Amino acid sequence: MAKVLIIDDEAPILNLMSKSCRQQGHEVSSVQTGKEGIATLDAEDSDLMIVDLLIGDMNGLDLIRYSRDKHPNTKVIMVTGNGSIETAIEAMRLGAFDYLQKPFELADLQKAVDLALEPGVSRPTAEVETDYQGSDITVTPRTLIGESEKMKDVFSVIEKIADNPSPVLLEGEFGSGKQMVARSIHNASHRVDSPFKVLQCSSLPEDLLEFELFGSGGGRDTIFARAAGGTVLLEEIHLLPIRLQSKLDGYLESVTARRNSGDLPETMDVRFIASSAKPLDELVNESKFREDLFYKVSIIPIPVAPLRNRKDDIIPLAEYFLQQYADRTKTKLLTIDKYATRLLEGYSWPGNVGELQNAIERACAFAEKGVVRPVDLPPKVAQKVEITDEDERTTHHLPIGTRLSDFVKKQEKIFIRETLKYNGGSREKTASMLDVSIATLYRKMGVKLEREKVLKKAD
């Protein structure tokens, strides 16, 4: 759950956005003036601010500037019904994470909120780069962590291709760590002292995305020009509109031709990395991604496995997040007891590394005596464990927090139901196999014996 501040002078829209964010599980503060917005921001230090461009007493861009200077860790989404592409660019340059044009679908707002609050996504101006010039994200160096065989394979590939100028394609589920892999490629190359820029295809309107990629003429205002000599990561390229796919294909073809001829200008000397949460070859077969662009961006493919397939990485990552929390809060480093460790390793982590980071941060908030215990973990993590039997390894969902008697009754009903199926529905055979009386079988099934006798007579 995050703290979200919403500022809009139109009460119906303010109420609608507030309700939408609360439905996502966030704590929402809503105000109608810039003055109230600043006071709330100072008092609560919100995780996310959603602000209208035109408020009665203040311009939304001024609020973004204030947030950037006073609360650099607060993400910002700007909404407006009176904006232009120039306004959007200015908002992004000031540090806004996203820009939504009214009227917008609530689904679009919710998606923008989810992306802005996703762990590991940085506010553009929250980093040390003070001469920020665009809507891309400048990411500070981060450590790529992994002890599994799959991550060791990734490390090996990075070592081999770090200085190769060919485009790289990272494919893996949302939150699996693709951005950290891209950063590691950059850090391992001779480009390490040059810019590393990230542009998210899902977070910008098509016209603004086109401007960021291809500029307004000379090309000096593009993300490629701002990353000259460094690396550009185009995230979620599978969401790039088909029209822009064609333009990007032409641009990359031009880069290759000029590099081969020795005529590559400095503004085009960039290592290009793309990431996708969906297999691009499948999208090509569905005519949702251009085949020619697919071959250009996937010269060096690197699959990034989901966390559930990298069990050996879970605890090292958890310990890394514990260290981050301790450094940020200036508190003692916590440890994880063996029971919590077992739960962390047994959970499937559908949200991947991002979900693990959230779980560890929650655990830090609840932990006592310097130790993370099972009770400190999110309930959905604590309710799924792997139990090793003599003959097999099975996964059980355990509703921690319910009464033992309720759990036992439920398991009995499941077992009886499956035994009934095994015996072709025969209650007599089932009772005999379970070594209980017919009356006990009916009772455990929740069926009254007298009612069953009446139904049998009626038949």
N, C-alpha and C positions, 0 to 999 in steps of 0.2 A: 504494500500500500504506500502511495506517495502523497505528498502534500501538493495540491494543485491550486493556484490562484488564478481566477478568471476575472478580467476587467472588461466590461462592455456597458455602455450607457443605455443600451436597448434592453429593457427588462425581460421581454419575452425570449429573446435570443440568449441572454445571460442565464435565465432559468433553464432553458433547453440544454445548453452546454454543461451547466452544473449537474443536471440530472444525468446526462450521458456519462460524465466522468465518475459520478458516484456509482453508477451501474457497473463501471469497470473496477470498483472497489477502492477508489481513491478518496482521500479526505479533501474536501473542497471548501475554499473560501471564495465568495463572489462579491464584488463591489462594482459600483457604477461610475466612479470618478478616479482620476489619476492620483489625486492626493490620498484617497483611501487605499489605492493600490500600493503606493509607496510605503504607507504606514503598515499595511499588512505584510508586505514583503520584508520590511525591517524586523517586524515582530516574529514572523514565522519562518523566514528563510526558506521559502518554498522550493520544492524540487522542480516544479514546472510552472511557468506563467503563460497564460493564454490571454492575449491583449488585442483589442480592436485598434485599428489605425487612427480612427477619429473618435476621441472621447471629448465630452463637453469642455473639460478644463485643461486638457493636455493632449499632445500628439503622441500616439503610440510609439513612434520612433524614439521620442525622448525617454519613455519608460524603458525601452530596450537598452538605451545608453546607460540609464541609471542602474539597471539590473546588471549590465556587463561590468560596470565599475565597482558596484557595491556588493553584488551577489553573483560572482562569476560562475558558481556551480549550478545556478538556476537555468534550466533550459527554457527556451522561449518559442512559442508558436504565435504568429501574427495572423489575425483574421480581418478582413475588410471587404466592404462592398464598393469601395471607391478607389481601389488601387490600380496600379499599372505595373508593367514589368520593371520600370525604373524604381518604383517603390519596393517591389519585391527584392530587387538586387540590393537596395540600400538596407533593407531589413536583414538580409542574409549577411551583408558585410558588417553590420553591427553585432551579429552573433545569433540571429534568430535561427532556430533549427528547421522550421518549416513555415510555410505561408499558404493560407487557405483563402480563396475568394468566395465571398458570399454571393448567392446562397450555395451552401455545400451540404453534402450528405453527412448524416451523423456517423455513418460507417467510415467516411474519410477522416473525420475528426478523431474517432477512436483509434484508427490506424496510426495517425500522426502522433497521438498521445503515447501509444504503445512503443513506437519507434523511438520517440524522444526519451522515454524512460528506460529503454533497453540498456542493461549493464554494458559498459565498455564503449558506449556512444558518447563522444565528447562534444560539449558546446564549442563551436568554432573558436571564439575568442577566450575561452577558458584556459587556453594553453599559453605558452610563453611567447609565442610569435606576436609581436605588436604591430607589424606592418601587414596585417591580414588584408587580403584583397579579393575576397570572393566567398561564395557560399559553400565551398568545400570544407572538409574538416581536417585540421592539422592535428595529427595524433602524436602524442609524446611517446618515446620509446617504451616498449613493454616487453616482458620476458615471455618467450614461447616455452611453455612447460609441458613435459610429457615423458613418461618412462615406458609407455606401451610400445609394442613392436610397430604398430601403425604410425605412431609419432616418430619413432626412430627412422622409419622409412621416409617420412617427410623431411626430417633433419638431413638425411643423406641426399635427397634431391636438392634441397636448398643449397647445400655445400657445392654441388656440381654446377648449378645453373645461376648462382648469385650474380655473376658478371655477364651472363648471356643477355643480349638486348632483346631477344625474342619475347613476344607476349606470353603471359602465363594465365591459365584459367584455373581458378580454385573452385571446386564443386563440393558442396556439403550442406547439411541442414542449417536452418537459422540457428545462430548461437553456437555453432560448433567450433568457432575460433578462426574463421577464414581471414578476418582482418589482422589478427595477430600473426598468422602465417605470412601474409603479405608484408607486414612490417619487418618480420625477421628476414625476408628476402632482401628488403631494402637495407637493413642494418648490416647484412653480410656482404654487401656489394661495395664497390668503390663510390657509389652514390650516397653513402651514409650521411655525409655532411651537407647534402642538398635536400630540398623540400620533399616531404612525403605527403601527398594530398589524397583525400578520400571524397568521392562524389557518389551520393546514393541516388539511384535511379527512381526509387519509390517515393522520395521525400520532396520532389519538386514538380510543379506543373510543367507540361511539355514545352511550353515556350521558354520558360526560364532554364530548363534543362538544356535546351538547344543553345541558348545563349552561353551557358557555362561551358559547353563542349566546343562550340564553333565560333563564338564571339559575334561581333557586329560588323565585320569587314576585314580589318587587318589581322585579326587573330591574336593580338597581344593581350586581350582581356580574357582569354580562355583559361581553363584550369591547366591545360598543357603548358601554356606560356608561364603561368605562375609556378609550375613545378619544374621549370627548365633545369636540366641536369639531374633531376631526381626521379621520383616514382609517382605515378597516378594509379590509384585503385578505384575502379568503377564497380561499385557494389550493386548487387542485384541486377546484373545486366540482362537477366531474363525478362525484366519488366521494362526494358527500354522500348519505346514505341517503334513500330516497324519503319516509319519514315525516318527516324533518327538512326536506326540500324543501318539504313542505306548510306546515310551521310558519314557515319562512323567507319563503315567499310571503305568508303572512298578516301577518308583521311588516313587510315592505317595503311592503305595501299600506297598513298603518296609518301608516307614516312619511310616505308620499306624501299621504295624506288630511290628516294633521295639519299637514304643511308647507303645503299649499294653503290650509288654514283659518287659518294663522298661529298655531296652537296646538301647535307642536313643542317639547317640553321639551328642555333642554340635553343630557340623557343620550341623546337620540335624534338629535341634530344631528351626524350623521356622514356623510362621503363614503364610499359603498360601492363597492368594486372587487372583482370576482371574476376569477379566472383559471382556465383549463381547458387541459389538454394534449390534449383531444379536442374535435372540433367538436360543440357542444351541439345544433345543429339535427339532426345525424345521430342523436344519442342520443334526441332527442325523437321522431324517426321510429321508433326502435326501442323506444319506451315505457320508456326507461331514465332519462329526465329529464322533469320536469313542464313542459308547454308554457306554462302560465301563468307559472311562475317564469322560464322562458327569456326571455319577452318583457320581464319586469321587470328582469332583470339585464343585458340586452343592449341597452339604450337607446342607449348609445354603444359600439359594437364597435370594437376596435383589434386587428388581426392583428399578431402578432409573428413575423416570418419566421425560419426556422432559419438557422444561421450559414452553411450551404453555399450559401444563396441571397443571402448578404451578403458576398461575397468581399472587398469594399473595407473591411470592418470588422475583418478578421482581424488584420492587423498593428497597427492602432491599439489593439485590445484586448490583443494580446500585449505591446505596449510599456507599456500601463497595468499589466499584471500584473507585468512586470519592475520597474516603479517601486515597486509595492506590496512586492515581495520585497526590494528594496534598502532601502526604508524600515523594513521589519520586522526585517531582519537587520543593519541599519546597515553595509551593504556597498556597494561601488561599483556603479553602474547598469550592467547588461550591455547589449551591443548584439547584433543578430542579423545574421549574415552573409547574403550574397545567396543562397547555396545553401539555407540553412535557411529563409530567407524564401520561396523557391520551393516548398519542401516544405509549409510551413504553409499557403500559399495554395492548394496543389493538393489538400490532404486534404479529405474531405467532412464531417468533424466530426459524426458521428452523435450524440455526446454534447453537441453545441453548445458554448456558452460555458464550461460547467463542465468539459468535456473539454479545451478549450483552456487553461484555467487550470491544470489538473493537468499538462498537457504542459509548460507554461512553468515551473512549479515544479520539475518533474523536470529540465528542461534547466538551470535555475539550479544545481541540486545537482551536475551533471556538468561544467558549462562551465569552461573554462580560459582564462586570459589575457583575461578580460573579454568574451569573445565566445561566443555560442551558435552551435554548428555542427550540421550534420545528425546527427552521431554522438551529440549530446546529446539529441536528440528521441526519443520512444518509437518502437520499431521499427515499429509499425503506421502511424505517420505517415511515417516515412522510406521505407516500402515502396510508397508510392503517389504518383506524380508525374504531372503533365500535360506531355506532350511535344508541341510544336507542329511538325507536319509542313508541307510546302508546301501540301498540298491540304486537310488536315483537322486538327482538334485531338483527340487521342485520349488516354485515360487508361490508364496501364500500372501493373501491380502488380509491383514489383521486390523480390525476396527478398534485401534487403541482408544480408550476413553469410554467404551461401553461396558456394561456389566458382564461378568463372566457367564452368568446363567443365560443371558440373552444370546451370547456368542455360542454357547454349547447347544442351545435349542436350535439355533439356525443350522449349525453343522450337522446335528442329528437329522433334521428334515432333509437336508441335501443328500446325506448318506442313504437314508431310507428311500428317497425318490429314485436314486440311481440303482439301488438294489432291486426296487420294484421293476424298473426297466429291464434289468438283467434277467429277472424271473418272468418276463412277459406280462407284468401287471398282476400276477398272482399274489394276493395278500398272504395266503396260507404258506406258500413256499418262502416268501420273504420273512414272515415271522419265524419260521423254523430256522432259516439260515442265520437270522440275527439272534436266535435263541431267546425270543421274547414271546409273550402271549399275544393273541390277536387283539385283545383289549388294550394291552400296552402299546402295540403298534398303532392302533387307531388313536390312542391318546397322544402319542408323540407326533402323529400326523396332524393333530388338531381336529380330529373328526370324532364326533360322539357316536358311541356304539349303537345306541337306540336308533338314531337317525339312519345309520347304515342298514340296520335290520329292516326298517320300514321300507327303504328304497329297494332292498333285495326282494321283499315280498311283492312289491309293486311290479317288479320285473316278471 
